[in-house]
Amino acid sequence: MHFSIPDTQEFIDATDNTYVGYNIHINGLFHCTVRYKQLHSLHEQLARNLDISLPAFPPKKFFPLTTNQQEERRLSLEKYIQTIGQNPVVNNSGMLNGFLLNAQQETIGGPSNNEFMDIFLMNGCKITINVSTGDHSGSVLEKVYKSLRLPEEYYSYFVLFIVAHDEANSVHLLRKLQNFESPFITIKHLHVIGSKVVLGKNYWDVGYDLKIMDNEVAMNLLYIQAVAEINWGWIPITDELRNKLTVLKKHGKKKEYLDIVRTSKYYGYIHFAPCLCDYPQPDSKVLVAIGRNELNLRILNDGEQCEEVFKVSRMRCWRITTVQNGSERGGEESDEFSLELSFEYLIAKNQLQWVTITSEQAILMSVCLQAMIDELLSKTVDSNNKAQEVSQKSWIYVMRNGQSITVGSSSNEESEESKKNRCIKQPSKSEPIMKKLADRLSVVKIKKSSDVRSNISSKVQGKQTLEYDMENNAFRMIDDDDL
């Protein structure tokens, strides 16, 4: 997960005291607002329940913080949550996921039941299910599976995504929904035109297709997605092949249709909007596609197109850089931000080269790379070495107003007494700010505060940058045969 705390908000509690709320963004989108004491409580419980070494938590202060101290705390909390977010043991723990889910609920005003939510298949067909705001993505998925009558052994092969259509009717994948969030809350407050929650494949290795095509429901989902990706232009095909597929589609020969499409180039890839790259030369216009253990770069040059392929196993590391573009007038900083994905690639033996892609979807690209690498590594790691889970015993979620909720670590269930103690609405003086924060869910870019000071930030040529590094554990798998 890519965490950031780009800025803060001031709130007024029921006793007219002000406090600072830290706005947490995950994978490039606003997720929730929390207080210092809430993160401190999470840290203490993680330290007690997980047999790992955690980074030091930013210390408490006994006196009101100055403006500079508040900024230093924001940066320290951001560094802390980024560090634990890269630890697979913490990242996969029910406690962290439960904390983030409860914080998201609290941010929008508390839980509600008997909500109706539309889940779409790739062909536009709609499934309406009954949910609560406390249902995380796994819970919502299970209801969708049951509605489709998909056997349980196929559950892990499909997941929920947020997809949006732009004015040109091009399709953009925004991100995969995770168990740390409520799909109902996320999509309701994501004010992106044409966005909806869709069901799609949850794997990169197209070989898994063969394992699930024996089931009619699972095969139908694969077929629906293949047809959609051809219609979107994600899988380019010739007119001759299109005519052949049209005939197969007309006669309902789904397996035969899939057998042909699966051999097509770019089947199993996620495609991204046109963007810029410094390879092979600065400001090259490119189309990025990620799939089949590679990042594919189609370089658009004077109406011609050439292709470069970068294997994920040969990326030593990569980073996300948030760039704040400086104003040309008077050196003032602007509110314009751009995102860059840079990866260090093994071009040849003992020769590494950095490649940088500038795109609003840079974080999604990074998430895709990490998911692909995790899948690669899962095939080589003994199943006994899976990430440690928090024990089944309950844990405590501390709310902003100081009240506590007892939560089950694995199921995110609350006791009846805790549900009664939960505040359904925030204090009235906080509501205008809460509405403002809900509106900010539509922000796709990460916005760093204008006064960023950190040991990893720098200002170069009127640009301010903040880097977020990721190591590639699959890089160690390379041998001479791969070069």
C-alpha positions in Angstrom: 0.0 0.0 0.0 1.2 3.5 -0.8 0.5 5.7 2.3 0.8 9.5 2.5 -0.4 12.2 4.9 -0.3 15.2 2.6 -2.0 17.7 4.9 -4.0 18.2 8.0 -7.3 19.8 9.2 -8.4 21.5 12.3 -11.5 20.2 14.1 -13.6 21.4 17.1 -14.8 18.7 19.5 -17.9 18.8 21.6 -16.1 20.8 24.4 -15.0 23.5 21.9 -11.4 22.3 22.0 -9.5 22.2 18.7 -7.5 19.2 17.5 -5.5 18.3 14.4 -6.8 15.6 12.1 -4.3 13.9 9.7 -5.6 13.1 6.3 -4.4 9.7 5.2 -4.3 8.9 1.5 -3.9 5.3 0.3 -2.8 4.4 -3.2 -3.3 8.0 -4.3 -6.8 8.6 -3.0 -8.1 10.2 0.2 -9.2 7.5 2.7 -9.7 8.9 6.2 -8.8 11.4 8.8 -7.3 10.4 12.2 -5.9 11.9 15.3 -2.4 11.4 16.7 -3.7 9.4 19.6 -5.5 7.0 17.3 -2.3 6.2 15.4 -0.5 5.9 18.7 -3.1 3.4 20.0 -2.7 1.4 16.8 1.1 1.3 17.2 0.9 0.0 20.7 -1.5 -2.8 19.8 0.5 -3.8 16.8 3.6 -4.0 19.0 1.8 -6.2 21.5 0.2 -8.5 18.9 2.8 -8.9 16.2 6.2 -10.6 16.8 8.1 -8.1 14.7 10.2 -5.0 15.2 8.2 -1.8 14.5 9.7 1.6 13.8 9.8 4.2 16.6 6.5 6.1 16.9 6.8 9.9 16.9 7.0 11.0 20.5 4.3 12.9 22.4 4.7 16.5 23.3 3.7 18.0 26.6 3.0 21.5 25.3 0.9 22.8 22.4 2.8 22.4 19.1 4.1 25.3 17.1 3.4 25.5 13.4 6.8 24.0 12.6 6.4 21.3 15.2 3.0 20.4 13.7 4.6 20.0 10.3 7.4 17.9 11.7 4.8 15.7 13.3 2.9 15.3 10.1 6.1 14.3 8.3 7.1 11.9 11.1 3.6 10.2 11.1 3.7 9.9 7.3 7.2 8.3 7.4 6.0 5.9 10.2 2.8 4.8 8.3 4.8 4.4 5.1 7.3 2.2 6.8 4.7 -0.2 8.4 2.8 -0.1 5.2 5.7 -1.8 3.4 5.9 -4.5 6.0 3.9 -7.5 4.7 3.2 -8.8 8.2 1.6 -5.5 9.2 0.1 -4.9 5.8 -1.7 -8.2 5.9 -2.8 -8.0 9.5 -6.5 -7.9 10.4 -5.7 -5.1 12.9 -4.4 -2.6 10.4 -7.2 -3.4 7.9 -9.8 -3.1 10.6 -8.3 0.2 11.9 -8.4 1.7 8.4 -12.0 0.5 7.8 -13.2 1.9 11.1 -11.4 5.2 10.5 -13.0 5.5 7.0 -16.5 4.9 8.6 -15.8 7.5 11.3 -14.6 10.0 8.8 -17.9 10.0 6.9 -20.0 10.1 10.0 -20.4 6.5 11.3 -22.0 3.2 10.3 -25.3 2.6 8.6 -27.1 -0.5 7.6 -29.5 -1.6 4.8 -27.8 0.3 2.0 -28.1 -0.8 -1.6 -25.1 -1.0 -3.9 -24.7 -1.7 -7.6 -21.9 -4.1 -8.7 -21.3 -4.3 -12.4 -19.9 -7.0 -14.6 -17.6 -6.0 -17.4 -20.4 -6.1 -19.9 -22.5 -3.6 -18.0 -24.8 -6.1 -16.3 -25.7 -5.0 -12.8 -26.0 -6.9 -9.5 -27.7 -5.0 -6.7 -26.9 -6.2 -3.2 -27.7 -5.1 0.3 -24.7 -3.9 2.3 -23.7 -1.8 5.4 -21.0 0.8 5.5 -19.1 -1.6 7.7 -18.9 -4.3 5.0 -15.3 -4.4 3.7 -14.5 -5.5 0.2 -14.2 -9.2 1.1 -17.7 -9.1 2.6 -19.2 -7.4 -0.4 -17.4 -9.8 -2.7 -18.9 -12.8 -0.9 -22.4 -11.4 -1.5 -21.7 -11.0 -5.2 -20.3 -14.5 -5.4 -23.4 -16.0 -3.8 -25.6 -13.9 -6.1 -23.7 -15.3 -9.1 -23.6 -18.8 -7.6 -19.9 -19.0 -8.0 -18.4 -22.0 -6.1 -16.2 -21.0 -3.2 -13.0 -22.5 -4.6 -13.1 -19.8 -7.3 -13.5 -16.8 -4.9 -9.8 -15.8 -4.9 -9.7 -15.5 -8.7 -12.0 -12.4 -8.8 -12.0 -9.1 -7.1 -13.7 -5.6 -7.2 -12.2 -2.7 -9.1 -13.2 0.9 -9.6 -13.5 1.7 -13.3 -14.2 5.1 -14.9 -15.2 6.2 -18.4 -13.9 9.6 -19.6 -15.6 12.0 -22.0 -14.1 10.2 -25.0 -15.7 7.0 -23.6 -12.2 5.6 -22.9 -12.0 3.2 -19.9 -9.6 3.8 -17.1 -9.0 1.5 -14.2 -8.7 3.6 -11.0 -7.7 0.8 -8.6 -8.6 -2.4 -6.9 -10.8 -2.3 -3.8 -9.1 -3.7 -0.7 -10.3 -5.1 2.6 -9.2 -2.0 4.5 -12.1 0.0 3.0 -15.9 -0.1 2.5 -16.7 -0.3 -1.2 -20.0 1.5 -0.5 -18.3 4.5 1.2 -15.5 4.6 -1.4 -17.7 4.7 -4.5 -20.3 7.0 -2.9 -17.8 9.7 -2.1 -15.6 9.2 -5.2 -16.9 12.0 -7.3 -15.3 10.9 -10.5 -17.6 11.0 -13.5 -18.5 7.7 -14.9 -17.0 5.7 -12.1 -18.5 2.4 -10.9 -17.5 -0.8 -9.1 -16.9 -3.8 -11.4 -16.0 -7.5 -10.9 -12.8 -8.6 -12.7 -9.9 -11.0 -12.6 -7.5 -11.0 -9.6 -4.4 -12.6 -11.1 -1.7 -11.9 -13.6 -0.6 -15.4 -14.7 -2.9 -16.2 -17.6 -2.2 -19.9 -16.9 -4.8 -19.6 -14.1 -7.4 -19.3 -16.7 -7.2 -23.0 -17.4 -7.9 -23.8 -13.7 -11.2 -22.0 -13.7 -12.5 -22.5 -17.2 -14.0 -25.9 -16.2 -16.6 -24.0 -14.2 -19.4 -22.4 -16.2 -19.9 -19.3 -14.0 -16.1 -18.6 -13.7 -15.6 -19.2 -17.5 -18.5 -16.8 -18.2 -16.8 -14.1 -16.1 -13.6 -14.6 -18.1 -15.5 -14.4 -21.4 -17.3 -11.2 -20.4 -14.0 -9.6 -19.5 -12.3 -10.7 -22.7 -15.2 -9.3 -24.8 -15.1 -6.0 -22.9 -11.3 -5.6 -23.2 -11.5 -6.1 -27.0 -14.3 -3.5 -27.2 -12.2 -1.1 -25.1 -9.3 -1.5 -27.5 -7.1 -3.1 -24.7 -6.6 -6.2 -26.9 -5.9 -5.1 -30.5 -7.1 -7.6 -33.1 -7.3 -7.7 -36.9 -10.5 -7.3 -38.8 -10.3 -10.9 -39.9 -10.0 -12.1 -36.3 -12.8 -9.8 -35.2 -15.1 -11.4 -37.7 -14.2 -14.8 -36.5 -14.8 -13.9 -32.9 -18.1 -12.3 -33.8 -19.3 -15.6 -35.3 -18.2 -17.5 -32.2 -19.9 -15.0 -29.9 -23.1 -15.2 -32.0 -23.2 -19.0 -31.5 -22.4 -18.8 -27.8 -19.1 -20.7 -28.1 -17.4 -19.0 -25.2 -14.6 -21.5 -24.6 -13.6 -21.4 -28.2 -13.7 -17.6 -28.1 -11.5 -17.5 -25.0 -9.0 -20.0 -26.5 -8.4 -17.6 -29.4 -8.3 -14.4 -27.3 -5.9 -15.9 -24.8 -3.3 -16.2 -27.5 -3.7 -12.5 -28.5 -1.0 -9.9 -27.6 -1.9 -7.8 -24.6 -4.4 -10.4 -23.2 -4.0 -10.2 -19.5 -2.6 -6.6 -19.5 -3.9 -3.5 -17.8 -3.7 -0.4 -20.0 -3.1 3.1 -18.9 -3.8 6.5 -20.4 -1.2 8.1 -22.7 1.6 9.7 -20.8 5.3 10.8 -21.0 8.5 9.0 -20.5 12.2 9.9 -20.5 13.0 6.7 -22.5 14.3 6.5 -25.2 14.5 10.3 -25.0 13.0 13.0 -22.7 9.3 13.8 -23.1 8.6 10.7 -25.3 4.9 10.1 -25.7 4.1 6.6 -24.6 1.3 4.1 -24.0 2.0 1.9 -20.9 0.5 -1.6 -20.4 1.4 -4.0 -17.5 0.9 -7.7 -17.6 2.5 -11.1 -18.1 5.4 -10.1 -15.8 6.4 -7.1 -17.8 5.9 -3.4 -18.3 5.3 -2.8 -22.0 6.1 0.7 -23.4 4.7 1.6 -26.8 6.6 4.7 -27.9 4.7 7.1 -30.2 7.0 9.0 -32.5 5.9 11.1 -35.5 2.9 8.8 -36.2 5.1 5.7 -35.9 5.0 3.2 -33.0 7.9 1.1 -31.5 7.8 -1.1 -28.5 10.1 -1.7 -25.5 9.6 -4.4 -22.9 10.8 -4.2 -19.3 10.7 -7.5 -17.3 9.5 -6.9 -13.7 12.1 -9.3 -12.4 14.9 -7.1 -13.8 13.6 -4.0 -12.0 15.9 -3.6 -9.0 13.7 -1.1 -7.3 11.2 1.7 -8.2 9.9 4.9 -6.6 6.9 7.1 -6.8 7.8 10.8 -6.8 5.3 13.5 -6.2 6.4 16.7 -8.0 5.1 20.1 -7.0 5.6 22.4 -10.0 6.9 25.8 -9.1 5.4 28.9 -10.5 7.4 31.0 -13.0 6.3 34.2 -11.4 8.1 35.3 -8.3 9.1 31.7 -7.4 5.8 31.1 -5.7 4.7 27.5 -5.4 1.6 26.4 -7.3 -1.1 23.8 -6.5 -0.2 21.8 -9.6 1.3 18.4 -8.9 2.5 15.5 -11.1 3.4 11.9 -10.3 6.3 10.0 -11.6 7.1 6.3 -11.6 10.9 5.6 -11.8 12.4 2.2 -11.9 16.0 1.1 -12.0 16.3 -1.5 -14.7 19.0 -4.1 -15.5 19.7 -3.2 -19.1 22.6 -5.7 -19.3 24.9 -7.5 -17.0 26.3 -5.0 -14.5 24.5 -2.1 -16.3 21.5 -0.4 -14.5 19.5 2.5 -15.9 16.7 4.6 -14.5 13.5 5.0 -16.5 10.9 7.6 -15.5 7.2 7.6 -16.5 5.2 10.8 -15.8 1.5 9.9 -15.3 -1.4 10.6 -13.1 -1.7 6.8 -12.9 1.8 6.3 -11.6 0.6 5.0 -8.2 -1.7 2.4 -9.9 1.3 1.4 -12.1 3.3 0.8 -8.9 0.6 -1.2 -7.2 0.3 -3.4 -10.3 4.0 -4.0 -10.4 4.0 -4.9 -6.7 1.0 -7.3 -7.1 2.7 -9.0 -10.0 5.9 -9.5 -8.1 4.0 -10.8 -5.1 2.3 -13.4 -7.3 5.7 -14.3 -8.7 7.2 -14.7 -5.3 4.2 -16.7 -4.0 5.1 -19.5 -6.4 8.6 -19.8 -4.9 7.9 -19.3 -1.2 6.9 -22.2 1.0 3.3 -21.9 2.0 4.4 -22.2 5.6 6.1 -18.8 5.3 3.0 -16.8 4.7 2.6 -13.4 6.3 1.7 -13.6 10.0 -1.8 -12.8 10.9 -2.9 -11.0 14.1 -4.4 -13.4 16.6 -8.1 -14.0 16.8 -8.5 -12.0 20.0 -10.3 -8.7 19.9 -8.6 -5.3 19.8 -9.6 -1.7 20.6 -10.3 1.0 18.1 -10.0 4.4 19.7 -12.3 7.1 18.2 -11.4 10.7 17.8 -13.7 11.7 20.7 -11.8 9.2 23.0 -14.5 6.5 23.0 -13.3 2.9 22.4 -14.8 0.1 20.3 -13.9 -3.5 20.7 -13.4 -5.1 17.3 -12.7 -8.7 16.2 -9.4 -8.7 14.5 -10.2 -11.1 11.7 -13.9 -10.3 11.0 -14.0 -6.6 11.9 -17.1 -7.4 13.9 -18.1 -5.3 16.9 -19.8 -6.3 20.1 -23.4 -5.1 20.6 -22.2 -2.8 23.4 -19.5 -1.2 21.2 -22.1 -0.5 18.5 -24.2 1.3 20.9 -21.3 3.4 22.0 -20.3 4.4 18.5 -21.1 7.9 17.5 -23.3 7.9 14.4 -22.6 11.5 13.6 -19.7 13.8 14.4 -20.2 16.9 16.6 -22.1 19.5 14.7 -19.2 21.9 14.6 -17.2 19.3 12.7 -19.8 18.6 10.1 -18.8 21.3 7.6 -15.2 20.1 7.6 -16.4 16.5 7.3 -18.3 17.4 4.2 -15.3 19.1 2.8 -13.2 16.0 3.4 -15.8 13.8 1.8 -15.7 16.0 -1.3 -11.9 15.5 -1.4 -12.3 11.8 -2.1 -12.6 12.8 -5.7 -8.9 13.9 -5.8 -6.9 11.4 -7.7 -3.5 13.1 -7.3 -1.6 13.1 -4.0 -1.4 16.7 -2.8 1.5 17.4 -0.6 1.4 20.4 1.8 3.1 23.5 0.5 5.7 23.4 3.3 7.3 20.0 2.9 10.5 19.5 4.8 12.1 16.0 5.0 15.4 14.3 4.5 14.1 12.8 1.2 12.7 16.0 -0.3 14.5 18.3 -2.6 14.0 21.3 -4.8 15.4 21.3 -8.3 14.7 23.8 -11.0 11.6 25.1 -9.3 10.2 21.7 -8.6 9.7 20.2 -5.1 9.7 16.4 -4.9 8.9 13.7 -2.3 10.0 10.2 -3.1 8.5 6.9 -2.0 10.8 4.0 -2.6 9.9 0.3 -3.1 12.4 -2.6 -3.2 11.8 -5.5 -5.6 12.5 -8.8 -3.9 12.1 -10.7 -7.2 15.2 -9.0 -8.5 17.3 -11.5 -6.5 15.8 -14.3 -8.6 17.7 -13.2 -11.7 20.6 -15.4 -13.0 22.8 -15.3 -16.0 20.2 -17.1 -18.2 17.9 -14.1 -17.7 20.3 -11.6 -19.2 
